[in-house]
Structures are given as structure tokens and as C-alpha cells.
Amino acid sequence: MKNLQVENLHMKERAYPGFLFTFCGLDGCGKTSMIKRLTQYLQSRNIKPVLTKQPTEAVRQSPIFRTYMNSPNNEAYSYRSLSLLAASDRIQHTEKEIEPALKNGSVVISDRYFYSCLANLRARGFVKDRWLYEIAQFIVKPSISFFLDVPVETAVKRVRQREEEKERYIDMELQYRLREEYLKIAETVGGVVVRTGQTEEESFQMVVKWINRRLHEEKVKEDKGKLV
């Protein structure tokens, strides 16, 4: 069986009036800060975004997830089983939460998305698994996919500054592979790479630029439709 490439990924086209903005990257890349600032920015423009996170807490608090995230000993579980658990959660989350919000015309902001699952599998060597690519057809393609990029050492330092994670086990070699996969996925799917090693303000201004451009493009398209 040949290795599958990111080019084989085909997601469900967004056919709703709402917008889906996703943020992916290493732990410590700055997702929380960017999402918080974007939420405040949109609210200042009378747009109340729907905030969500993948995988959901149902998966994040499961024994299999916690074992993989916090321990160097992962022999008790198969990583495929963890990925399948997360994948089923993403489909459920997409169909029951994200799509209804998009149908209502809401702006949805997701902390992590399907690309995180893909990056993690590929970084661990699972490059022949077809099931993930097959599942992708049921996952809505984002309006804009932001990939926050920062040197591994910087990301890990930020994680260690969190009181609850200062003793957390971190596989450094895996983090380097993950960063490479995120950048490759971003390039292939047309994602926006935001370098978050600069000041927070500089990073956020880049996010805002792309958000406003996307909202403006949709407004122009909508206005043209009314004239037809």
C-alpha cells in the first residue's frame, strides 16, 4: 500500500451562509491568544462568534487521550484507536454543532480542527491509513484555515510556563515532525501560516487582515447575487 499524500485530502465544501475559521498548530503556538483577540474584535463589530474546540471534552477527558498526552508510556493503547475516537467525535461535532451554526449564518471559530488529527497521524508514521482521508469528505472545509507557526523550543517553553503543564511529558522529536506536517498541510490546502514568534499584535494583525478580506469577498459576492 502506497503512502497517502495530503493532496489526497478532499473535504466537504461549505455550502452555508456562515463562516468557519480554524486554528491549528503546536501546543504553545498561540492559538488561545489569537482566538481570544479575534473573538473580541468580532464582538466589537457586532458579530457574536460561536467558539468551539476539537476534539471535544468527551474525548479530551477520556483515559486513552490523557494517557497519550501526558505519558511517555503509550503501550496500553493503539494510536489508531485514539485517532478513530477523535475522528468519530469530529464527525458528530461537525454534523450536530458546526453545520447548524453555519446554516444559521454564524461565524464559527474552532480551536484545532481535522488538520490536527491528520498532522498527528502523519507525524507518527501513519501515512498509509486511508480511513482518515475517507472521513474527510464528511468534514466541512474551513473558510480560512490558520496554521500558527513558532519554533518548537518556543512552543515548549510556553507550555512549561502553564502551572498545570509544567511537568507534562513532551516528546520533542515528535514536536519537530508535527511542525513539519502542519506546514506541509497548510501549503497543500491553501491555509494561512501565521508566524507567532513575533509580537502578539503583529500576529493578530495578520489574522485580522485575512478575516476582513474573506468577509469582504463574501459581501461582494452577496451583493452581486442581489443584482442578478
C-alpha positions as CSV (number, residue, x, y, z in Angstrom):
1,M,0.0,0.0,0.0
2,K,1.4,3.4,-1.1
3,N,1.8,6.3,1.3
4,L,-1.1,8.7,1.0
5,Q,-0.2,12.4,0.4
6,V,-2.0,15.4,1.7
7,E,-3.1,16.1,-1.8
8,N,-5.5,13.1,-1.5
9,L,-7.5,15.1,1.1
10,H,-10.9,16.2,-0.1
11,M,-13.2,17.9,2.4
12,K,-16.9,18.8,2.2
13,E,-17.4,22.2,0.6
14,R,-19.0,24.8,2.7
15,A,-22.5,25.5,1.3
16,Y,-23.8,27.7,4.2
17,P,-24.0,31.4,4.8
18,G,-21.9,31.3,7.9
19,F,-18.1,31.2,8.1
20,L,-15.7,28.7,9.7
21,F,-12.3,29.9,10.9
22,T,-10.0,27.2,12.3
23,F,-6.7,27.5,14.2
24,C,-4.2,24.7,14.3
25,G,-0.6,24.3,15.4
26,L,1.7,23.0,18.2
27,D,0.7,23.3,21.8
28,G,2.1,26.7,22.8
29,C,1.8,28.2,19.3
30,G,-0.6,31.0,20.5
31,K,-4.0,29.6,19.5
32,T,-5.7,30.7,22.7
33,S,-4.4,34.3,22.4
34,M,-5.3,34.7,18.8
35,I,-8.8,33.2,19.3
36,K,-9.4,35.4,22.3
37,R,-8.4,38.6,20.4
38,L,-10.4,37.6,17.3
39,T,-13.5,37.0,19.4
40,Q,-13.1,40.4,21.0
41,Y,-12.5,42.0,17.6
42,L,-15.6,40.4,16.0
43,Q,-17.8,41.3,19.0
44,S,-16.7,44.9,18.6
45,R,-18.2,44.7,15.1
46,N,-21.5,43.3,16.5
47,I,-20.6,39.8,15.4
48,K,-21.0,37.1,18.1
49,P,-18.9,34.1,17.1
50,V,-19.6,30.6,18.1
51,L,-16.5,29.2,19.8
52,T,-15.7,25.5,19.7
53,K,-12.9,23.1,20.2
54,Q,-11.8,19.8,18.6
55,P,-11.7,17.2,19.8
56,T,-14.4,17.9,22.3
57,E,-14.1,17.4,26.1
58,A,-15.7,14.0,25.7
59,V,-12.5,12.8,24.0
60,R,-10.1,15.1,25.9
61,Q,-11.1,13.6,29.3
62,S,-11.1,10.0,28.1
63,P,-8.4,7.7,29.6
64,I,-6.9,6.9,26.2
65,F,-6.5,10.6,25.3
66,R,-5.0,11.5,28.7
67,T,-2.5,8.6,28.5
68,Y,-1.2,9.7,25.2
69,M,-0.9,13.4,26.1
70,N,0.7,13.0,29.5
71,S,2.8,9.9,29.5
72,P,5.8,8.5,27.6
73,N,4.3,5.0,28.0
74,N,1.7,4.6,25.4
75,E,1.8,0.8,25.1
76,A,-1.7,0.4,26.7
77,Y,-3.4,1.9,23.7
78,S,-3.1,1.9,19.9
79,Y,-2.7,5.4,18.4
80,R,-5.1,4.4,15.7
81,S,-7.8,3.8,18.3
82,L,-7.2,7.2,19.7
83,S,-7.4,8.7,16.2
84,L,-10.6,6.9,15.4
85,L,-12.1,8.0,18.7
86,A,-11.2,11.6,17.8
87,A,-12.4,11.2,14.2
88,S,-15.9,10.0,15.3
89,D,-16.0,12.9,17.7
90,R,-15.2,15.3,14.8
91,I,-18.0,13.9,12.6
92,Q,-20.5,14.2,15.4
93,H,-19.3,17.7,16.2
94,T,-19.4,18.8,12.6
95,E,-22.9,17.5,11.9
96,K,-24.6,18.5,15.2
97,E,-22.8,21.7,16.2
98,I,-20.7,23.3,13.4
99,E,-23.0,22.8,10.4
100,P,-26.2,24.0,12.2
101,A,-24.3,27.2,13.3
102,L,-23.1,27.8,9.8
103,K,-26.6,27.2,8.4
104,N,-27.8,30.0,10.8
105,G,-25.2,32.3,9.3
106,S,-22.9,32.3,12.4
107,V,-19.2,32.8,12.4
108,V,-17.6,29.7,14.0
109,I,-14.1,29.7,15.4
110,S,-12.6,26.3,16.1
111,D,-9.6,25.7,18.4
112,R,-8.0,22.9,16.4
113,Y,-9.7,21.0,13.6
114,F,-9.4,18.0,11.3
115,Y,-5.9,19.0,10.2
116,S,-4.6,18.4,13.7
117,C,-5.7,14.8,13.5
118,L,-4.0,14.4,10.1
119,A,-0.8,16.1,11.2
120,N,-0.6,13.9,14.3
121,L,-1.1,10.7,12.4
122,R,1.4,11.6,9.7
123,A,4.0,12.7,12.3
124,R,3.7,9.3,13.9
125,G,4.3,7.5,10.7
126,F,0.7,6.5,9.8
127,V,0.9,7.6,6.2
128,K,-0.8,4.6,4.6
129,D,-4.1,4.8,6.5
130,R,-6.9,5.5,4.1
131,W,-9.7,5.8,6.6
132,L,-8.8,9.4,7.7
133,Y,-9.0,10.6,4.1
134,E,-12.3,8.9,3.6
135,I,-13.7,10.5,6.7
136,A,-12.6,13.9,5.4
137,Q,-15.5,14.1,2.9
138,F,-17.9,14.5,5.9
139,I,-15.9,17.3,7.5
140,V,-16.7,20.9,6.4
141,K,-13.8,22.7,4.7
142,P,-13.0,25.9,6.6
143,S,-13.5,29.4,5.2
144,I,-9.9,30.1,6.4
145,S,-7.6,27.6,8.0
146,F,-5.0,29.4,10.2
147,F,-1.8,27.5,11.0
148,L,0.1,29.2,13.8
149,D,3.8,28.5,13.5
150,V,6.5,29.0,16.1
151,P,9.9,27.3,16.8
152,V,9.4,24.1,18.7
153,E,11.6,25.4,21.6
154,T,9.4,28.5,22.0
155,A,6.2,26.5,22.0
156,V,7.5,24.1,24.6
157,K,8.7,26.9,26.8
158,R,5.3,28.5,26.7
159,V,3.7,25.2,27.6
160,R,6.1,24.8,30.6
161,Q,5.0,28.2,31.9
162,R,1.5,26.9,32.5
163,E,1.2,25.7,36.1
164,E,-0.9,22.7,35.2
165,E,1.5,21.5,32.5
166,K,5.0,22.3,33.8
167,E,5.7,18.6,34.5
168,R,3.9,17.3,31.4
169,Y,5.8,14.8,29.2
170,I,6.6,16.2,25.8
171,D,8.1,14.1,23.0
172,M,10.5,16.7,21.4
173,E,11.2,14.7,18.3
174,L,7.5,14.3,17.7
175,Q,7.1,18.1,18.0
176,Y,9.6,18.7,15.3
177,R,7.8,16.3,13.0
178,L,4.4,17.8,13.8
179,R,5.6,21.3,12.9
180,E,6.8,20.0,9.5
181,E,3.5,18.3,8.9
182,Y,1.5,21.4,9.8
183,L,3.4,23.5,7.4
184,K,3.1,20.9,4.7
185,I,-0.7,20.6,5.2
186,A,-1.0,24.4,5.3
187,E,0.8,24.8,1.9
188,T,-1.3,22.0,0.3
189,V,-4.8,23.0,1.5
190,G,-4.2,26.8,1.0
191,G,-4.0,27.5,4.7
192,V,-2.7,30.8,6.1
193,V,0.5,30.4,8.1
194,V,0.9,33.0,10.9
195,R,4.3,33.2,12.5
196,T,3.6,33.7,16.2
197,G,7.2,34.1,17.3
198,Q,6.8,37.8,16.6
199,T,4.8,40.2,18.8
200,E,1.2,39.1,19.6
201,E,-0.1,42.3,17.9
202,E,1.8,41.6,14.7
203,S,0.5,38.1,14.5
204,F,-3.1,39.2,15.3
205,Q,-3.0,41.9,12.6
206,M,-2.2,39.3,10.0
207,V,-5.2,37.2,11.2
208,V,-7.5,40.2,11.1
209,K,-6.3,41.1,7.5
210,W,-7.3,37.7,6.3
211,I,-10.6,37.6,8.2
212,N,-11.6,41.0,6.8
213,R,-10.6,40.0,3.3
214,R,-12.8,36.9,3.5
215,L,-15.8,38.7,4.9
216,H,-15.5,41.4,2.3
217,E,-15.3,38.9,-0.6
218,E,-18.4,37.2,0.7
219,K,-20.2,40.5,1.0
220,V,-19.3,41.5,-2.6
221,K,-20.5,38.1,-3.8
222,E,-23.8,38.5,-1.9
223,D,-24.3,42.0,-3.4
224,K,-23.7,40.8,-6.9
225,G,-26.2,38.0,-6.4
226,K,-28.9,40.5,-5.4
227,L,-28.3,42.4,-8.6
228,V,-28.8,39.4,-10.9
